[in-house]
Amino acid sequence: MRNLGIGGTPSMIFSDKVIPGLVSYGVLKEQLEEVIEVKG
């Protein structure tokens, strides 16, 4: 996992985005909305 730059817990991968550790709900929501918008 460290080769991917992932060292935090929890780490999440969705689409082509990697969230490498704990983030706030707002950041997670923003990232997910971007992926949903692109995927349509």
N, CA and C atoms as a LAMMPS dump frame, in Angstrom:
ITEM: TIMESTEP
0
ITEM: NUMBER OF ATOMS
120
ITEM: BOX BOUNDS ff ff ff
-5.0000000000000000e+02 5.0000000000000000e+02
-5.0000000000000000e+02 5.0000000000000000e+02
-5.0000000000000000e+02 5.0000000000000000e+02
ITEM: ATOMS id mol type element x y z
1 1 1 N 0.814 -1.188 0
2 1 2 C 0 0 0
3 1 3 C 0.864 1.261 0
4 2 1 N 2.006 1.191 0.621
5 2 2 C 2.866 2.375 0.666
6 2 3 C 3.357 2.761 -0.729
7 3 1 N 3.489 1.781 -1.628
8 3 2 C 3.893 2.085 -3.004
9 3 3 C 2.867 2.962 -3.702
10 4 1 N 1.629 2.886 -3.265
11 4 2 C 0.565 3.714 -3.828
12 4 3 C 0.451 5.056 -3.116
13 5 1 N 1.263 5.279 -2.091
14 5 2 C 1.189 6.509 -1.327
15 5 3 C 0.089 6.486 -0.283
16 6 1 N -0.353 5.292 0.074
17 6 2 C -1.43 5.15 1.048
18 6 3 C -0.833 4.716 2.378
19 7 1 N -1.006 5.549 3.388
20 7 2 C -0.465 5.193 4.682
21 7 3 C -1.424 5.428 5.822
22 8 1 N -2.506 6.127 5.549
23 8 2 C -3.456 6.456 6.604
24 8 3 C -4.583 5.454 6.702
25 9 1 N -5.321 5.572 7.793
26 9 2 C -6.488 4.729 7.997
27 9 3 C -7.666 5.637 8.291
28 10 1 N -8.777 5.512 7.665
29 10 2 C -9.072 4.609 6.564
30 10 3 C -8.63 5.217 5.247
31 11 1 N -8.169 4.417 4.337
32 11 2 C -7.842 4.856 2.981
33 11 3 C -8.938 4.371 2.052
34 12 1 N -9.259 5.19 1.056
35 12 2 C -10.339 4.832 0.135
36 12 3 C -9.904 5.054 -1.299
37 13 1 N -10.348 4.169 -2.174
38 13 2 C -10.106 4.299 -3.604
39 13 3 C -11.447 4.173 -4.295
40 14 1 N -11.778 5.165 -5.111
41 14 2 C -12.969 5.07 -5.933
42 14 3 C -12.693 5.787 -7.229
43 15 1 N -13.078 5.137 -8.316
44 15 2 C -12.767 5.616 -9.661
45 15 3 C -11.26 5.785 -9.763
46 16 1 N -10.791 6.973 -10.154
47 16 2 C -9.35 7.208 -10.242
48 16 3 C -8.853 8.075 -9.094
49 17 1 N -9.633 8.213 -8.055
50 17 2 C -9.263 9.03 -6.898
51 17 3 C -8.814 8.149 -5.744
52 18 1 N -7.797 8.631 -5.038
53 18 2 C -7.309 7.955 -3.845
54 18 3 C -7.363 8.956 -2.699
55 19 1 N -8.008 8.567 -1.619
56 19 2 C -7.992 9.369 -0.399
57 19 3 C -7.112 8.597 0.576
58 20 1 N -5.889 9.111 0.825
59 20 2 C -4.886 8.327 1.531
60 20 3 C -4.99 8.321 3.052
61 21 1 N -6.095 8.721 3.6
62 21 2 C -6.239 8.703 5.051
63 21 3 C -7.526 9.373 5.479
64 22 1 N -7.633 9.626 6.756
65 22 2 C -8.837 10.205 7.328
66 22 3 C -9.063 11.617 6.797
67 23 1 N -10.267 11.879 6.321
68 23 2 C -10.665 13.218 5.878
69 23 3 C -12.027 13.527 6.477
70 24 1 N -12.374 14.794 6.468
71 24 2 C -13.674 15.191 6.998
72 24 3 C -14.793 14.731 6.071
73 25 1 N -16.003 14.715 6.603
74 25 2 C -17.167 14.342 5.805
75 25 3 C -17.297 15.263 4.597
76 26 1 N -17.054 16.552 4.791
77 26 2 C -17.172 17.516 3.7
78 26 3 C -16.229 17.213 2.548
79 27 1 N -14.993 16.863 2.859
80 27 2 C -14.01 16.526 1.824
81 27 3 C -14.426 15.246 1.111
82 28 1 N -14.84 14.249 1.86
83 28 2 C -15.269 12.986 1.261
84 28 3 C -16.467 13.212 0.343
85 29 1 N -17.441 13.981 0.804
86 29 2 C -18.638 14.264 0.008
87 29 3 C -18.269 14.982 -1.282
88 30 1 N -17.382 15.964 -1.179
89 30 2 C -16.943 16.72 -2.358
90 30 3 C -16.267 15.809 -3.379
91 31 1 N -15.381 14.948 -2.909
92 31 2 C -14.668 14.034 -3.803
93 31 3 C -15.632 13.06 -4.481
94 32 1 N -16.564 12.522 -3.724
95 32 2 C -17.542 11.591 -4.294
96 32 3 C -18.451 12.281 -5.306
97 33 1 N -18.87 13.497 -5.009
98 33 2 C -19.726 14.235 -5.94
99 33 3 C -19.007 14.495 -7.26
100 34 1 N -17.699 14.786 -7.197
101 34 2 C -16.916 14.993 -8.423
102 34 3 C -16.901 13.724 -9.273
103 35 1 N -16.682 12.581 -8.648
104 35 2 C -16.645 11.315 -9.38
105 35 3 C -18.015 11.013 -9.985
106 36 1 N -19.066 11.211 -9.213
107 36 2 C -20.423 10.951 -9.703
108 36 3 C -20.746 11.859 -10.883
109 37 1 N -20.343 13.121 -10.807
110 37 2 C -20.603 14.066 -11.893
111 37 3 C -19.891 13.647 -13.176
112 38 1 N -18.645 13.233 -13.06
113 38 2 C -17.866 12.823 -14.232
114 38 3 C -18.445 11.552 -14.847
115 39 1 N -18.821 10.598 -13.999
116 39 2 C -19.343 9.317 -14.482
117 39 3 C -20.757 9.447 -15.038
118 40 1 N -21.477 10.491 -14.58
119 40 2 C -22.816 10.782 -15.053
120 40 3 C -23.749 9.684 -14.859
